[in-house]
Amino acid sequence: MRISVALCLLTGVAQAQTDTAAKINALISKMTLEEKVNMLHASSSFTSGGVKRLGIPELVTSDGPHGVRAEHGRDWILDNNLADSGTYLPVGVCLAATWNKKLGYDFGAVLGSEAAYRGKDVILGPGINIMRSPLNGRNFEYQGEDPYLVGRMAVGYVKGVQDQGVSACVKHYAANNQETMRFTINVEMSERALREIYLPGFKAAITEGGANTIMSSYNKFRGQWASHSNYLLNQILKKEWGFKGIVISDWNAVHNTSQPLWNGLDIEMGTDLGMLPNPNYGKFYTADTVVQMVKSGRMPEYLINEKVRRILWVMYRTHMMEGKRKAGEYNTKAHQQTAYKVAEEGIVLLKNNGNLLPLAATVKTIAVIGHNADRKQSMGGGSSQVRAFYEVTPLQGLRNAAGNSVQVTYAQGYVIDKSNTAKQALIDEAVAAASKADVAIIVGGWTHGYNYSIWRDNAYDAEDTDKPSMDMPFGQNELIEAVRKANPRTVVVLIGGGAIDMTKWINNVPAVLQAWYPGIEGGNAIANILMGKSNPSGKLPVSFPKTLADAPAHKLGQYPGDSINVYYNDDIYVGYRYFDTYKVQPQFAFGHGLSYTSFAFSNINVAKTANGATVTFTVKNTGKYAGAEVAQLYIHQQASALPRPEKELKGFEKVYLQPGQQKQVSITLGKDAFQYFNDVTNQWVTEKGIFDILIGNASDNITLRGKVSL
Ligand code: BGC
């Protein structure tokens, strides 16, 4: 009985696929060559061409990745008269720091729903490039340094978006790990690094997440533009991974006509031929020239049909052709609550000496210090900008949480400006405020740039720019030193997309919170954590080196390369794979994050299965507060033909526990969890031997060990 139901379902699916294929073929047979080619390139800043006569709509795209972008109209000009302010979600690195796969889905669902409401067909996210160097200006948009974690978060995000009837666009494929020279740099890396580090997130988003579209990146890969790369697009993405959807170029990533079309690109976007403000989209590389080439026999029409087929396939899959997509919702309480939840679970408590946090009930005065405390971040960073429906700043959040019983004062402390210097008068003012208060809270760190209303006034955490160094800008080191001397009960809250050099003050400051760019509700989440209304549970999705010189891309590899090439000689030793193997202590390790309660791991059991192992263990909340712990499972191969990193993440589970409560966690490891890519034989290999199973709550805090012999 069950078998026949399953067969019926399968037959039904196969029938639907045949029906769609037949509809697509019928449409293609009615289209002129010009109409087909019109679908292969932009028709405005954020749309590609449709065929009105046949009811084929334009494909409407929008950034992404942490909110639906402010409207730019068809002409690139920011529209200031529209009701386009929506839910500004925490940035990608904050989402990854939750280590909560369900929140990945919920985040995507908010985005998909708001995109649908705004009439978008494709949301240009998630951004999942690996954080190779702490300097990358777009690290804030990405999901960390570990391919397994990136993959898990991306799968949830993509499904969340696409369940709302909107397509996700995974970006930037591939090897786009720096903004410096992003339009020209050629990336060279080993096949092993490509397969083990830089591709798994994309593979998971496509093969498990089912992403309908992917964005090819600006950079070159092994001598060829990524958007023209036969290897990346045709061989790996379309053949190996069976991708049926659309490859969309990054905006202005296409450089000629034949190569990208033959090598796997489907839609050319954003090509800037100096045409603004009167663009002629027929002048794009994959426009009128293609018509001429096909007509003169220099390009076969089947190549064009194949691309049109892919676009129509996505249009049918997302019900664009029937015009029955879900309506979506905008600025709902539920969306705001998801944004809050991601911030609450993604903010990481890095240090908490003497349990300064949560702030005791005896704290009656708080001096809030720092430009970032009072700064709205949503419109900064470049294409990921969002016009937020509202944005609770850290200062506002602290005022909300303090109510009438606690007095909150504010001093700016430093200024985000291009002079990039300490301002003694502001430091003096901050010191005076701190010395009068029970506690000082400095909100500092990075910024997306200077004036967010000026396009390209970018710096630090922003598109098309990398950070000049890991040093704290705007004289914040001096500020922190002066404030903590005035009041040893000083907490530093860091805004930003990743590591900053803390060496000048970290040993002198008792408590540090990494808050990323925490979105529309970020200030409330920060305040609730500081005041103990929420218990922090975020974990670093990226290692924080002490100094830039300690970062593997800079120590072993090249960054940003010469003016032509960058060689990833750091190879597979990215992030903790480097710190652990080379025995270098980071400032804060991958997976690190403190809680107000304590947890104990016990009773590990490793049971061998047909092609891997099932690992079970117990996590107990041994402290006084309800809280969540992220149990992290790493493997270590005792002896391998090629060197392997000291440990590699292969599973994790976030566990929510009341005081005294315990739960059993079970993690199944398949064959792939034990494999590595042997680039001598050019294949994934599983070697026989002993594998250590390491469980802990951070990559540098392993508390349970087991073994399995394969
Ligand atoms: C960025 C993409 C973005 C696109 C459209 C490009 O410059 O690299 O991430 O989606 O612009 O705004």
Residues whose N, C-alpha, C, O or C-beta is under 5 A from the ligand:
A	BS01	BGC	D63 L124 D250 W251 S383
